[in-house]
Amino acid sequence: MTYRVIHKKYLAEALSFLGFRYYKFNEIDNNSRKEIIKYSFVETTAFNNAVSDLLLLKEKYKNY
């Protein structure tokens, strides 16, 4: 089973709305000492299609 990490909160929430569960975890950036939040999803064909569709939708409505 492979996983895909998403760094963008709203993209992760949109995928969650579509029914994909995620695991949220935190890391500390060694250089800046900032906390980085990451969202991990199980990577499937349906998941990859959903990400592609969401990114196309974002491109379509980016001017609004």
N, C-alpha and C positions, 0 to 999 in steps of 0.2 A: 504494500500500500504506500503510495506516495502522497506527500503533502505539499501544498502551495501556500506560501506566506504572503499576506497582503499587508501593506503598511498604511493604507488609507482607511480611516474609520468609516467614512460614508460609503465607500465601495463595499466594505465588509458588512455594513448594516443593510445595504441594498441586496446583497447576496443572501443574507439571513432572511430578509423579507420574502425572497423567492423560495425559501425552504432549505437552504444549505446551512448546516450547523458549523460553527467555528469555535476554536479554542483560543482564548486571549492569553497572551503572556507578555511579560515585561523583560526588557534587557537594559543594562546600563552601558551607554557608549563610553568606551575607555578614553577617548580623546576629550570630549566635552563634558563628561560626567552627567549627561542628561539621560533621563529615563525614556526609552523607546518602547512604544506599545505595538505589538504585532498580532496579527490574526491569522490563524492557521486553519486551512480547509483541506478536506480529503479531495484529492485531484481526480476527477472523473471526466468522461467525455461531456456529460451534461453540465458539469461545473464549468468546464472550459468554454462551452457554447454560451452559457449564461454570462460569463465574464466578457466574452467577445460582443455579445448583444448589448450589454450595458455600456461598454465603451463606445460602440457605434451610436447608441442613443445619446450619450453624453456629447459626442461630436455633432450630432444633429441639432441639439438644443443649446450649444455652448454660448450662443449670443444672447440668450435670455437671462 
